[in-house]
Amino acid sequence: MEKAAKLPWSTKAVYGLGTVAFGIKDNGFNALLMIYYNQVIGLPAAWVGAAIMIAMVADAVLDPVVGQWSDSLRTRWGRRHPFMYAAVLPVGLFYLLLWMPPAVESHALLFSYLLVMTSLTRIAIGVYEVPSTALLAEFTQDYDERTELVAYRFFFGVVGGILMGISVFAFIFANDPAAPGGLLDKVGYIKYAWIAAPLMALAIFISSIGTHSRVSSLVHSPPPPRRGALAVAKEMFSTLFHRVNAPILFSSMLGAMSGGLYAALGVYIQTYFWGLSANNIATLTAGNLVGVILSFVIVLPLSKSFGKKWTTLVLYMVTLIAMVAPILVRRQVF
């Protein structure tokens, strides 16, 4: 049997480019959203955290629905690309509106606005991300090539978020948080929104249209049988809590909780604990690029040599140590 031709690097690159939108969203949610709505807008931190949590739960519930829908869809544009195109404008619009809350003093109204806009942004991103991720299995049947596609997605997503973070702290915000144009000045966040939102929409559009030519060559599985919502929910539940999958589910939940907490408090810690200026934070963020480039160069060979499992476990432990070590060292020094 003749081996399928390798995907060209241009297809891999344009496919990965779409995750720039996810990276920008993650950077904004992790580094800016909490401090903006809490310190600038005046909404209590607990309310901001609650809105973000509820939005994440809503997104987690709706993502499988999008996945099921795209599995069943049959169009001349394939089954994934209609969703990917449909996400372009909503992603840009909702993310832009997220940073432009109404000028009201009511915490309840601000909470409601934050909840709605955060939920809509996450759902719109999911409408792109879920079908786009599903393309992995349809682009190629080669195990190593799929790993490369994942690496491209990871690379563009992380680098996109890092570059946006560098730009925000180096060019938008002043060094003094309380000064005009500083981290506590609303004007900077509006400028950020007008830059970030169009870039997110553009990245999704370029990735969608750039992979469109391969729709006819995708591996198509037969359409799944029609089932009711209860049957689908039961199947999802049994899959998630299977004896093999359950440990992965719960460890992922704990990892996401710790990662989310670390990310949400990141700017607070950098600003108030370490006393860093905006330029300092930009420089620190830029240092992450070195790690991303090294991971892109090192992880693929390690994965091929030692397997994904042990590579993931060892590198995850290294990451945990690197995250905690600076704070422990500071406590010992000071």
N, C-alpha and C positions, 0 to 999 in steps of 0.2 A: 504493500500500500504506500503510495507516494506521500511523503511528509508535507504538511501544509506550509506555505511560504511564511516566512517571518514577517511580522508587522514592521513597516518602516518606522524609523525613529520619529519622523514628523507626525505620524498618527499617534504614537505614544505621547509625544510632547503636547499636541493640541488636546488630546484626551485629558491629560493631567492638568492642563491649564484651567479647566473649569473649577478645580478645587481652590483656585485663588479666591473665589467668592466665599467659600467656606472658611478659608484662613482669615480673610478680612473680618468676616462676621465673628469668628472666634476671638480674634484680637480685640475687637470692639466690645464684645460681651464680657471678656475676661478682664481687660485692662481699664476700660473706660466707663462702662455702663453703670456699675455700682457707685463709683465716686461721683459721676455726673448727676444721677438722680438723687443721691444721698446728700452730697456736699454742696452741689450747685443748685439743684432744683428744690431740695429741702425735704424730700420724702424719707421717712425713717428707714434705716438700713434693713430692719426686719421686713418692712413692707416690700422693699425692692427685692430682697432675697425670696420672699414668698411668690412674687410675680414671676420671677425667673424660674423658680421651681415648678410652678403650675404650668408654665409655658413648655418646659421640658417634658413634663408628663403628657401633656396634650400632643406634643410632637412624637413622643414615643408610641402613643396609641395610634396616631394617624399614619405613621411611616409604614407599618405593615399593610395598611389599607391601600396606600399608594403602590406598594410592591405587588399586591395581589391584582390590582387594577391593571398595572402595566404588564403583568404576566399574561393577562387575558386579552389585552388589546391587540387588534390586528388592523393595520392601516398600510397604505403605500409608503409611508414614512417609517415603517417598522413599528415596534411596540414601545420603545423607550423614548425616541426623539420627540414625539408629540408632547410628552410631559416636560422634557428638557426645554423645548421652545416656550412652552406655556409658563415656565418659571421666570423667564428673563425680566419682563416688566414688573411683575409683583415683587420680586426680590429687591430690585432697585427702589421701587416706590415705598414699600413698607419699611425698608431700612432707613430711608431718608426721613420718613415721618416719625420714626422711633426717636430721633434726636430733636424733634420739634414739638415738645409737649405744649398743651394749652397753658396760657398764663392764668392759672387759678390757684387759690390757696387751699382748696379742699384736698386733703390727703386721699380721700376715697376716689375722687375723680382722677387724680394723678395715678393712683394705683391701677384703676380700671384702664386708663389709657396705656400705661406701661404694659399691663398684662395683655391687652389686645394686640398692641403693636409687636411685642416680643413674640407672642404666639404666632401671629401672621408671618413674621419674618422667618421664624423657625420652620413653619409649615411650608412656606414658599421655597426655602432652601431645600427642604426634604423632597419636594416635588421634582427638583432637579437631581439631588444627590442619590436618592434611592434608585431610580431608573439608570442613572449614569453608572453607579456602582455595579448594577446588574449586568452592564455591558461587558464587564470583565470576563464572565463565563461565555460570552457570545463572540468576543473578538478572537479568542484563541483557546485551544484545548491543551496547549503546552503549559506544564506546571511552572517552569522557570520563567516563561514569558509572562505569565499572569503575575508572578512575583515582581517582574520589572514594571508592569503596568501599575501595580500597587505602589511601587517605589516612586514612579513619576507622579502619581496622585499625591502621595505624602510630600514629596519635594515641593511641588508647586503650592500646595495648601499651606505648608509651614512657612516657606519663603515669602509667599504673598502676605501672610499675617505679619511676619517679622518686618518686611519692608514698609508696610503700612505703619507699624509701630514706630519704626525709626523716623519716618516722615512726620508722624504726629508730634513726637517729642522734640525733634530737631528743628522743625520749621513752623509748627503751628502754635505750640505753647511756649510761654516765656519761662525763664528759670525760676522766678519767684512765683509760687502757686497763687498768692493773693494779689499779684500785680495785674494790671490790665493785660489781657492776652495770656494770663497764666492758667494753670490747671484748674483753677476755680472760676474762670471766666467763661460764661456761656457762649460767647462769640466763637471761641476756638472750636467748640463741639459742632456748631453749625457749619463752619468751614470744613471740618472733618467729614461731616455727613455728605456735603455736596461733592466731595472728592471720592469717598469710599463707595457710596451707593451706585454711581454710574460705572465705576470700575468693576463692581460685583456683577452687574447686569451684563457688561461687555464681556467679561471672562466667560460667563455661562453661554452667551450667544456665540462667541468664537469657538468654544469647545463643541457646541452642538452642531453648528454648521460645518465645522472642520472635520467632524467624524461622520457627517451625513452620507458621504459618498460610499461608506462601507456598509450601509444598511443592507444592501442586496447580498453581501457576502457573510453576514452574521449567521452564527449557528442558531437555528430555530428549533426549540423543543415544541412538542405538540401542546395545544392549549389545555390548561388544567380543567378538570371537570367542574361544572358549576355546583357550588355548595352554598348553603345558607350561612348567615353571619355567625350563628351559634356553632356550627360545625367548624368553621374557620377558627373561631376563638378557642374551641376545644383542642384543635390540632396545634395551635400556637402554644397553648398552655402545656400540652404534653411534650412538645419539643423543647420548650424552655426549661422545664423541670425534669427532663430525662436525667438519669443518673450520671450520664457523661457530660451533658450540657449544663446542669445545675451549678457545679463548681465554677465553671467559666462565667456563668451569669452573675453569681454573687461576687466573685472576685472582680469582675468588670465593674459592678456597681460600687464596690468599695474603692476601687481605683479611681472611678469617675468622681466619687464624692471627695476624695482627698485632692485630686487634681483640680476640681472645681473650686474647692476652698482655697487652695494655694493660689490659683489664678485670680480669684475674686479679690483676695487680700493683697495681691502683688503690688499694685500701685500704692496702696496705703502703707505697706511695709517699706517700699523703696523711698516714699516721700517722707514719712513720719518716723520710721524706725532707723533707716539708714541715713536719712537727711539728704537724699540725692536731689540734684537739680534736674530739670527737663533734659538738658544736654547729657548729663550723667546717665539718665535712664535710656536715652537714645543710644549712647555708646554701649551700654550694657546689653541692650536689645540687639545691637549689631553683632555683638559677640556670638549670639545664637546662630548666626549664619555659618560660622565656622563649624559648629556642631552639625548643622544640617548637611553641609557639603561633605563632611567626614562620614556621616551616616549613609549618605547616598553612595559613597565610594566603598565603604567598609562593609555595610550590612549585607549587601547582596552576596559577596564572596563568602562571608561567614555563614549566611543562611544556606548556601549551597554545600559548604564543607561540613557544618555541624547540625544542620536542620533548623527549622524555624523555632521549634520548641526551646531548645537550649540557648540559642542565640537570643531569643526574646527574654528568657528568664535572667540570664547573666546581665544583659544590657539594662534591663529594668532595675535590677539591684544597683547597678552603677549609677543610674539616674537618681534613685532614691537617696543614695549616699551623697551625691553631688548637690541635691536640693537642700538637705538638712545640714551638711557640714559647715557652710558659712555662718549660720546662726549659732551653732554650737561653739565654733571658734571665737566668735564675737563675745559670747558669754564668758569664755575663759579669759580672754584678753582684757575685757572691761569689767 
